[in-house]
Amino acid sequence: MSPPLFLSDPARLESDRIVLDGPEGRHAAAVRRLRQGERVDLSDGEGRLVECVVTAAERDRLHLEARDRRSVPRPDPRIVVVQALPKGDRGELAVETMTEVGVDVIVPWTAARCVTQWRGERRAKALNRWRGTAREAAKQSRRAWLPEVTEPADTATAAERVRGAALAVVLHEEAERPLSRVDVPDTGDIVVVVGPEGGLTDDEVAAFEDAGGTTVLLGPTVLRTSTAGVAAAAVLLSRVGRW
């Protein structure tokens, strides 16, 4: 069984004797009930991993001894998913599964046909939920690099992501070219645009195509917006050799 991964302040990772406290320490000691002699890995979320052993456990913290350190290179090419806002808690589901498979950047997108709208206080709360979900999913899946969940984007901002990409694909049920047959780059950003449950508007498709995006067919079935992104990412991660 793989040792659990916890996040720590980068400065603490320099020491051979590390105290894991705060929310991470309480979870490790009180929820996971880790004890002396057990393995624990720490990361700063930016590629650094420290393999540790528990030397002492208190009620709300662990005392650790660092045994080994290594740096994980930043993933390249990066997978960026422009995700239309799903209904209800399906947004957190999308973030969780995309994080687990290895998506590097998630862009919340307010598409024209999104039922969900992030406005006012709801915007900040929803964004914090997405970011918290990504953080926890990254720990569960033992990622050395935390995914970035950006500020919410409108269509114009999302189109700029497409414009700057090494490859940009727009999932569309009427496209003829399968995603699995698209040539993929060796480096840079691969952007995947996932529309809402109600589908993309003609204006949105035109905006993304004008920015250099290509409409592609994900498969013979129609997926929910909350699952289409992870399916597309799986195809691309396999194609670029990250899987």
C-alpha positions in Angstrom: 0.0 0.0 0.0 1.3 3.4 -0.9 2.2 5.8 2.0 -0.2 8.7 2.4 0.8 12.1 1.0 0.4 15.4 2.9 1.1 18.9 1.9 3.6 21.1 3.7 5.2 24.5 3.6 8.2 24.4 1.3 10.6 25.8 4.0 9.8 22.9 6.3 10.8 20.4 3.7 14.5 21.5 4.0 14.8 20.1 7.5 15.7 16.5 8.4 13.3 16.8 11.4 9.8 18.0 10.3 6.8 18.7 12.4 3.5 18.2 10.5 0.9 20.3 12.3 -2.1 22.4 11.4 -5.0 20.9 9.4 -2.7 18.4 7.7 -1.1 17.3 11.0 -4.5 16.9 12.7 -5.8 14.8 9.8 -2.7 12.6 9.8 -2.7 12.1 13.6 -6.4 12.1 14.5 -8.1 10.8 11.3 -5.5 8.6 9.7 -4.1 7.6 13.1 -0.5 7.3 11.9 1.9 6.1 14.4 5.7 5.8 15.1 7.5 3.9 12.4 5.0 4.4 9.6 5.9 5.9 6.2 4.6 9.4 5.2 5.4 11.4 2.2 5.3 15.2 2.1 5.1 17.6 -0.9 5.0 21.3 -1.5 2.6 20.8 -4.4 5.2 22.1 -6.8 7.2 18.9 -7.6 9.1 18.3 -4.4 8.6 15.0 -2.5 10.1 14.1 0.8 9.9 10.5 2.0 9.6 10.4 5.8 9.1 8.1 8.8 7.0 9.0 11.8 9.2 9.3 14.9 6.4 10.4 17.3 2.6 11.1 17.1 0.7 13.6 19.2 -3.0 14.4 19.3 -2.8 16.9 16.5 0.6 16.6 14.9 3.3 14.2 13.7 7.0 14.4 14.2 8.8 13.1 11.1 12.3 12.2 10.0 13.2 12.8 6.4 14.8 9.8 4.7 14.9 10.8 1.1 14.1 13.8 -1.2 13.4 14.0 -4.9 12.0 16.4 -7.4 9.3 15.5 -9.9 9.6 17.4 -13.2 6.6 19.6 -14.2 4.4 17.6 -16.6 4.8 18.4 -20.2 2.8 18.7 -22.3 0.2 20.1 -19.9 -3.5 19.1 -20.2 -5.8 22.2 -19.7 -9.5 21.6 -19.5 -11.9 24.5 -20.0 -14.8 23.1 -18.1 -18.3 24.6 -18.5 -20.0 24.9 -15.1 -22.0 21.7 -14.4 -25.2 21.6 -12.3 -25.2 21.0 -8.6 -22.3 19.1 -7.1 -21.2 17.6 -10.5 -18.6 20.4 -10.7 -16.7 19.0 -7.8 -17.1 15.5 -9.3 -15.5 16.8 -12.5 -12.6 18.5 -10.7 -12.0 15.4 -8.5 -11.8 12.9 -11.4 -9.8 15.2 -13.7 -7.3 15.8 -10.9 -7.0 12.0 -10.2 -6.2 11.2 -13.9 -3.6 14.0 -14.2 -5.2 17.2 -15.6 -2.9 20.1 -14.9 -5.1 23.2 -15.3 -8.9 23.5 -14.8 -10.6 26.6 -16.1 -14.2 27.1 -14.9 -16.1 28.5 -17.8 -19.4 30.3 -17.8 -20.9 29.1 -21.1 -24.0 30.6 -22.5 -26.2 27.5 -21.8 -24.8 26.8 -18.3 -27.7 26.4 -15.8 -25.3 27.2 -13.0 -24.0 30.8 -12.7 -21.3 32.0 -10.3 -22.3 35.4 -9.2 -21.5 37.5 -6.1 -20.6 35.6 -3.0 -21.5 32.3 -4.7 -18.6 32.8 -7.1 -16.0 32.9 -4.3 -17.5 30.0 -2.4 -17.9 27.8 -5.5 -14.3 28.5 -6.6 -13.0 27.6 -3.2 -14.9 24.3 -3.3 -13.3 23.5 -6.7 -9.9 24.4 -5.4 -10.4 22.4 -2.2 -11.6 19.4 -4.1 -8.5 19.6 -6.4 -6.2 19.8 -3.4 -7.7 16.7 -1.7 -7.9 14.7 -4.9 -4.2 15.5 -5.6 -3.3 14.2 -2.2 -5.4 11.0 -2.6 -3.8 10.4 -6.0 -0.3 11.2 -4.7 0.4 14.0 -7.1 3.6 16.0 -6.6 2.1 18.9 -8.6 -1.2 20.3 -7.5 -3.5 21.2 -10.5 -4.3 24.9 -11.0 -7.9 25.9 -10.8 -8.0 29.3 -12.4 -10.4 32.2 -11.9 -13.7 31.8 -13.8 -13.5 32.6 -17.5 -16.0 34.0 -19.9 -16.0 32.8 -23.6 -13.5 35.5 -24.7 -11.0 34.6 -21.9 -11.4 30.9 -22.7 -10.8 31.6 -26.4 -7.5 33.2 -25.5 -6.5 30.0 -23.8 -7.3 28.2 -27.0 -5.3 30.8 -29.0 -2.1 30.3 -27.0 -2.3 26.5 -27.0 0.0 24.0 -28.8 -3.2 22.1 -29.6 -6.8 23.0 -28.8 -9.8 20.7 -29.2 -13.5 21.5 -28.7 -15.6 18.5 -27.9 -18.7 18.5 -30.1 -21.2 15.7 -30.8 -21.5 16.8 -34.5 -17.8 16.7 -35.2 -16.5 14.0 -37.6 -12.9 13.8 -36.6 -12.3 11.6 -33.5 -10.2 12.9 -30.7 -8.1 9.7 -30.9 -6.9 10.6 -34.4 -5.7 14.2 -33.7 -2.0 14.7 -33.9 -0.7 15.7 -30.4 2.3 17.9 -29.7 5.4 16.9 -27.7 5.3 20.0 -25.5 3.2 23.0 -24.6 -0.4 23.2 -23.6 -3.1 20.9 -24.9 -6.5 22.6 -24.3 -9.7 20.7 -24.2 -13.0 22.7 -24.2 -16.0 20.9 -22.6 -19.4 22.5 -23.2 -22.4 22.5 -20.8 -25.3 20.0 -20.7 -27.2 22.1 -23.1 -24.4 22.1 -25.7 -22.3 24.8 -27.3 -23.8 27.7 -29.1 -22.9 28.4 -32.7 -21.2 31.6 -31.5 -19.1 29.7 -29.0 -18.0 27.2 -31.6 -17.1 30.0 -34.0 -15.1 31.9 -31.3 -13.0 28.8 -30.5 -12.5 27.9 -34.1 -11.4 31.5 -34.9 -8.9 31.1 -32.0 -7.4 28.0 -33.6 -9.5 25.3 -32.0 -10.6 22.1 -33.7 -14.0 20.4 -33.1 -13.6 16.7 -32.3 -15.8 13.8 -31.5 -15.0 12.1 -28.2 -16.9 8.9 -28.9 -20.1 7.3 -30.1 -22.0 8.1 -26.9 -22.9 11.5 -25.4 -21.3 12.0 -22.0 -22.3 14.4 -19.3 -20.2 17.6 -19.0 -18.9 16.4 -15.7 -17.5 13.2 -17.2 -16.5 14.3 -20.7 -13.4 16.2 -19.5 -11.9 13.2 -17.7 -12.6 10.9 -20.6 -10.9 13.3 -23.1 -8.0 13.8 -20.7 -7.5 10.0 -20.5 -7.3 9.8 -24.3 -4.8 12.6 -24.5 -2.6 11.5 -21.5 -2.3 8.1 -23.2 -1.4 9.7 -26.6 1.3 11.9 -25.2 2.9 9.1 -23.2 2.1 10.4 -19.7 0.1 7.3 -19.0 
